[in-house]
């Protein structure tokens, strides 16, 4: 019995190790298929997920099936930080992450700083230029993941039941912000009364007048149904940001050069595909909000930027401040 039990346990261990390796021999034993697991927080209808599906399709095609990417949306493999930790341990291979990576690489904080960017064109210039390269290098070195392609994110706007055109209109204005200290400090500096609140609680808080407003991109304003409890979308566009699709350094470096190049090609094509989807979705959500009765208000962005700047500069380290100043200079 002991002999049979030992043989059984040995067989189980061999099977478990094979399952964790991420590589499986084909039926004829001549080829191996490597499988990468990609976990992210978007749902199946989100631009990130649709683009990831396209990327997986392109990778399979360009590597002749040698590399397969399995996608797990809706935080099936865990939250953003949890998945990044799982990539390090080797149980997950890929994820979609942004400023959360500042927990490892402080440079990543620059991916979402109030009024760092003048608009999408400026942000694109930064992401694809020297500063973007510096941030990518820091992420690769300190987080242990390699950025493959990126998604632009819709700018964050302030909603309210009265027009907010200048910082002076924020006096006494109670608003929800996510648990990002920089956001809290920036809005407080501008004159508002910000408070941290879970996103799931915001609709009821607005409905019951616990808060007067909140700030989010148009896609989330729409999906949360804030049009039912808010009249105005004030186009503060205070945060432009982007997010990377990343793979573990070890996983990427384990590929041969030909397969690495195929992945890079697929990433470049997925980037263009995702950008088209992003632009279509933004226009769709803005139109939907207008159709549902929300009014879009033009604001004095320069005044808001100046009002928030002291809080932004105070929150950044010396190293981060240098990158921030480079970003501002690149807009000139």
C-alpha positions as CSV (number, residue, x, y, z in Angstrom):
1,X,0.0,0.0,0.0
2,X,2.8,2.4,0.8
3,X,4.4,1.7,-2.5
4,X,1.2,2.4,-4.4
5,X,0.6,5.5,-2.4
6,X,4.1,6.8,-3.2
7,X,3.7,6.1,-6.9
8,X,0.3,7.9,-6.8
9,X,1.8,11.0,-5.1
10,X,4.7,11.1,-7.5
11,X,2.3,11.0,-10.4
12,X,0.2,13.9,-8.9
13,X,3.3,16.0,-8.4
14,X,4.5,15.5,-12.1
15,X,1.0,16.4,-13.3
16,X,0.9,19.6,-11.2
17,X,4.3,20.7,-12.3
18,X,3.4,20.2,-16.0
19,X,0.2,22.2,-15.5
20,X,2.0,25.1,-13.9
21,X,4.7,25.3,-16.5
22,X,2.6,27.1,-19.1
23,X,4.0,25.0,-22.0
24,X,2.4,21.8,-23.4
25,X,3.8,19.4,-25.9
26,X,1.7,18.9,-29.1
27,X,0.3,15.5,-29.9
28,X,3.3,14.6,-32.2
29,X,5.8,15.7,-29.5
30,X,7.5,18.0,-32.0
31,X,6.2,21.4,-30.9
32,X,5.3,23.1,-27.7
33,X,2.4,25.5,-27.1
34,X,3.0,28.2,-24.5
35,X,-0.1,29.5,-22.8
36,X,-0.3,32.9,-21.1
37,X,-3.1,33.9,-18.7
38,X,-4.2,37.5,-18.9
39,X,-6.4,38.7,-16.0
40,X,-8.0,42.2,-16.0
41,X,-10.9,44.1,-14.3
42,X,-13.0,45.1,-17.3
43,X,-16.1,43.2,-18.4
44,X,-16.6,41.4,-21.7
45,X,-18.0,44.6,-23.4
46,X,-15.1,46.8,-22.4
47,X,-12.7,48.2,-24.9
48,X,-9.8,46.6,-23.0
49,X,-11.3,43.1,-23.3
50,X,-12.3,43.4,-26.9
51,X,-8.7,44.6,-27.8
52,X,-7.2,41.8,-25.7
53,X,-9.3,39.3,-27.7
54,X,-7.9,40.8,-30.9
55,X,-4.4,40.7,-29.6
56,X,-4.8,37.0,-28.6
57,X,-6.1,36.3,-32.1
58,X,-3.2,38.1,-33.8
59,X,-0.6,36.4,-31.5
60,X,-2.0,32.9,-32.3
61,X,-1.9,33.8,-36.0
62,X,1.6,35.3,-36.1
63,X,3.2,32.5,-34.0
64,X,1.4,29.6,-35.8
65,X,-0.3,28.6,-32.6
66,X,3.0,28.4,-30.6
67,X,1.7,31.0,-28.2
68,X,-1.9,31.0,-26.8
69,X,-3.3,33.8,-24.6
70,X,-6.3,33.0,-22.4
71,X,-8.2,36.0,-21.1
72,X,-9.9,36.3,-17.8
73,X,-12.1,39.5,-17.4
74,X,-14.1,40.7,-14.4
75,X,-11.2,40.2,-11.9
76,X,-11.6,36.4,-12.2
77,X,-7.9,36.1,-11.3
78,X,-8.0,38.8,-8.6
79,X,-7.7,42.6,-8.4
80,X,-5.1,44.6,-10.2
81,X,-2.5,44.5,-7.4
82,X,-3.2,40.8,-6.7
83,X,-2.6,39.9,-10.4
84,X,0.6,41.9,-10.5
85,X,1.8,39.9,-7.5
86,X,0.7,36.7,-9.2
87,X,2.7,37.6,-12.3
88,X,5.8,37.8,-10.1
89,X,5.1,34.4,-8.6
90,X,4.4,32.9,-12.1
91,X,0.8,31.8,-11.7
92,X,-0.5,34.6,-14.0
93,X,1.3,36.0,-17.0
94,X,-0.4,39.2,-18.1
95,X,-2.6,42.1,-16.9
96,X,-3.8,45.6,-17.7
97,X,-2.4,48.1,-15.2
98,X,-1.7,51.8,-14.8
99,X,-0.9,54.2,-12.0
100,X,-1.4,51.3,-9.5
101,X,2.2,50.3,-10.5
102,X,3.5,53.3,-8.6
103,X,3.5,51.0,-5.5
104,X,6.6,49.5,-7.1
105,X,7.7,52.1,-9.6
106,X,7.0,55.7,-8.3
107,X,7.4,56.9,-12.0
108,X,4.1,55.3,-12.8
109,X,2.3,57.9,-10.7
110,X,2.8,60.3,-13.6
111,X,0.3,58.2,-15.6
112,X,-2.6,60.0,-13.9
113,X,-1.7,63.5,-12.5
114,X,-4.3,66.3,-12.6
115,X,-3.7,68.7,-15.5
116,X,-0.3,67.2,-16.5
117,X,-1.6,66.8,-20.0
118,X,-3.2,69.4,-22.3
119,X,-5.3,66.8,-24.1
120,X,-5.1,63.4,-25.8
121,X,-2.6,64.5,-28.5
122,X,-0.2,65.8,-25.8
123,X,-0.6,62.6,-23.8
124,X,0.1,60.5,-26.9
125,X,3.3,62.5,-27.5
126,X,4.4,61.9,-23.9
127,X,3.6,58.2,-23.8
128,X,5.4,57.5,-27.1
129,X,8.3,59.9,-26.3
130,X,11.2,60.2,-23.8
131,X,9.1,60.4,-20.7
132,X,7.0,57.4,-21.7
133,X,10.2,55.5,-22.4
134,X,11.5,56.4,-18.9
135,X,8.2,55.2,-17.3
136,X,8.3,52.0,-19.3
137,X,11.9,51.3,-18.2
138,X,11.0,51.9,-14.6
139,X,8.1,49.6,-14.8
140,X,10.2,46.9,-16.5
141,X,12.9,47.2,-13.9
142,X,10.9,47.7,-10.7
143,X,7.6,46.0,-11.3
144,X,9.1,43.1,-13.3
145,X,6.7,43.4,-16.3
146,X,7.1,44.5,-19.9
147,X,4.6,46.9,-21.4
148,X,3.4,45.6,-24.8
149,X,0.8,48.2,-25.8
150,X,-1.3,50.9,-24.1
151,X,-4.9,52.2,-23.9
152,X,-5.8,55.8,-23.7
153,X,-8.5,56.5,-21.1
154,X,-11.3,59.0,-21.4
155,X,-10.7,62.2,-19.4
156,X,-12.3,62.6,-16.0
157,X,-15.1,65.2,-15.7
158,X,-17.0,66.6,-12.8
159,X,-20.8,66.1,-12.6
160,X,-23.2,68.3,-10.7
161,X,-26.7,69.8,-10.4
162,X,-25.4,73.3,-11.0
163,X,-22.9,74.5,-13.6
164,X,-19.3,74.5,-12.3
165,X,-17.3,76.8,-14.6
166,X,-14.5,78.1,-12.3
167,X,-12.9,77.1,-9.0
168,X,-15.0,79.8,-7.3
169,X,-18.1,77.7,-8.0
170,X,-16.7,74.9,-5.9
171,X,-17.1,76.7,-2.6
172,X,-19.0,74.3,-0.2
173,X,-19.3,71.7,-3.0
174,X,-19.3,68.2,-1.5
175,X,-17.9,65.7,-3.9
176,X,-16.8,62.1,-4.0
177,X,-13.3,61.1,-5.1
178,X,-11.7,57.7,-5.3
179,X,-9.1,56.6,-2.7
180,X,-6.3,58.5,-4.4
181,X,-4.7,61.0,-2.0
182,X,-3.5,63.2,-4.8
183,X,-7.1,63.6,-6.1
184,X,-8.3,64.5,-2.6
185,X,-5.6,67.1,-2.1
186,X,-6.1,68.6,-5.5
187,X,-9.8,69.1,-5.2
188,X,-9.4,70.5,-1.7
189,X,-6.8,72.9,-2.9
190,X,-9.3,74.0,-5.6
191,X,-11.9,74.8,-3.0
192,X,-14.2,71.8,-2.9
193,X,-15.1,69.5,0.0
194,X,-13.9,66.1,-1.3
195,X,-14.5,62.8,0.5
196,X,-13.5,59.3,-0.3
197,X,-16.3,56.9,-1.1
198,X,-16.7,53.5,-2.7
199,X,-17.9,53.8,-6.3
200,X,-20.9,51.5,-5.5
201,X,-22.2,54.0,-3.0
202,X,-22.0,57.1,-5.2
203,X,-25.5,56.9,-6.9
204,X,-27.3,56.7,-3.6
205,X,-25.2,59.4,-2.0
206,X,-26.1,61.7,-5.0
207,X,-29.8,60.7,-4.8
208,X,-29.9,61.5,-1.1
209,X,-27.9,64.8,-1.4
210,X,-25.1,63.4,0.8
211,X,-22.8,64.7,-1.9
212,X,-23.3,67.3,-4.6
213,X,-21.2,65.7,-7.3
214,X,-18.5,63.3,-8.4
215,X,-15.8,63.0,-11.1
216,X,-15.3,60.2,-13.6
217,X,-14.9,59.5,-17.4
218,X,-18.1,59.6,-19.5
219,X,-18.2,55.8,-19.9
220,X,-18.5,55.4,-16.1
221,X,-20.9,58.3,-15.8
222,X,-23.2,56.6,-18.3
223,X,-22.8,53.0,-17.0
224,X,-23.5,54.1,-13.4
225,X,-26.7,56.0,-14.5
226,X,-25.6,59.3,-13.0
227,X,-27.8,61.1,-15.5
228,X,-30.7,60.1,-13.3
229,X,-29.3,62.1,-10.4
230,X,-27.0,64.7,-12.0
231,X,-27.8,67.4,-14.5
232,X,-24.4,68.7,-15.7
233,X,-21.2,67.2,-17.0
234,X,-18.6,70.0,-16.4
235,X,-15.8,69.4,-18.8
236,X,-13.0,69.9,-16.4
237,X,-11.0,67.1,-18.1
238,X,-8.7,67.3,-15.1
239,X,-7.1,63.9,-15.6
240,X,-6.0,62.4,-18.9
241,X,-4.4,59.0,-18.3
242,X,-3.3,55.8,-20.0
243,X,-3.0,52.1,-19.0
244,X,-0.6,49.4,-20.1
245,X,-1.1,45.8,-21.2
246,X,1.9,44.1,-19.6
247,X,3.5,40.7,-19.5
248,X,6.0,39.3,-16.9
249,X,9.6,39.9,-17.9
250,X,10.4,36.2,-17.2
251,X,7.5,35.0,-19.4
252,X,8.5,37.3,-22.3
253,X,12.2,36.5,-22.1
254,X,11.5,32.8,-22.1
255,X,10.2,33.2,-25.8
256,X,12.7,32.8,-28.7
257,X,13.5,35.9,-30.6
258,X,11.1,35.1,-33.5
259,X,8.2,34.7,-31.2
260,X,9.1,37.8,-29.3
261,X,9.0,39.8,-32.5
262,X,5.6,38.2,-33.4
263,X,4.2,39.4,-30.1
264,X,5.5,42.9,-30.6
265,X,3.9,43.0,-34.1
266,X,0.6,41.8,-32.7
267,X,0.8,44.4,-29.9
268,X,1.3,47.2,-32.4
269,X,-1.7,46.1,-34.4
270,X,-3.8,45.7,-31.3
271,X,-2.8,49.2,-30.2
272,X,-4.3,50.7,-33.4
273,X,-7.4,48.5,-33.1
274,X,-8.0,49.5,-29.5
275,X,-7.6,53.2,-30.4
276,X,-10.3,53.0,-33.0
277,X,-12.6,51.3,-30.5
278,X,-11.8,53.9,-27.9
279,X,-12.7,56.9,-30.1
280,X,-16.0,55.3,-31.2
281,X,-16.9,54.5,-27.6
282,X,-16.2,58.0,-26.3
283,X,-18.4,59.6,-28.9
284,X,-21.1,57.1,-28.2
285,X,-21.2,57.7,-24.5
286,X,-21.1,61.5,-24.8
287,X,-24.1,61.4,-27.2
288,X,-26.0,58.9,-25.0
289,X,-25.6,61.2,-21.9
290,X,-26.8,64.2,-24.0
291,X,-29.8,62.2,-25.2
292,X,-30.6,61.3,-21.6
293,X,-30.8,65.0,-20.7
294,X,-27.3,65.9,-19.4
295,X,-25.8,69.2,-20.4
296,X,-22.1,69.5,-21.1
297,X,-20.6,72.7,-19.6
298,X,-17.3,74.3,-20.9
299,X,-15.1,75.4,-18.0
300,X,-12.1,77.5,-17.3
301,X,-9.5,74.7,-17.4
302,X,-6.5,77.0,-16.9
303,X,-8.1,78.3,-13.7
304,X,-8.7,74.8,-12.4
305,X,-5.2,73.7,-13.3
306,X,-3.6,76.7,-11.5
307,X,-5.8,76.1,-8.5
308,X,-4.7,72.4,-8.2
309,X,-1.0,72.9,-9.1
310,X,0.3,73.6,-5.6
311,X,-1.3,70.4,-4.3
312,X,0.2,68.4,-7.2
313,X,3.7,69.8,-6.8
314,X,3.6,69.2,-3.0
315,X,2.6,65.5,-3.4
316,X,5.3,64.6,-5.9
317,X,8.8,63.4,-4.9
318,X,11.8,65.1,-6.4
319,X,12.2,62.3,-8.9
320,X,8.5,62.5,-9.9
321,X,8.6,66.3,-10.1
322,X,11.4,66.1,-12.7
323,X,9.2,63.9,-14.9
324,X,6.2,66.1,-14.3
325,X,8.1,69.2,-15.4
326,X,9.3,67.4,-18.5
327,X,5.6,66.6,-19.3
328,X,4.6,70.2,-18.9
329,X,7.5,71.4,-21.0
330,X,6.6,69.0,-23.8
331,X,3.3,70.7,-24.3
332,X,5.0,74.0,-25.3
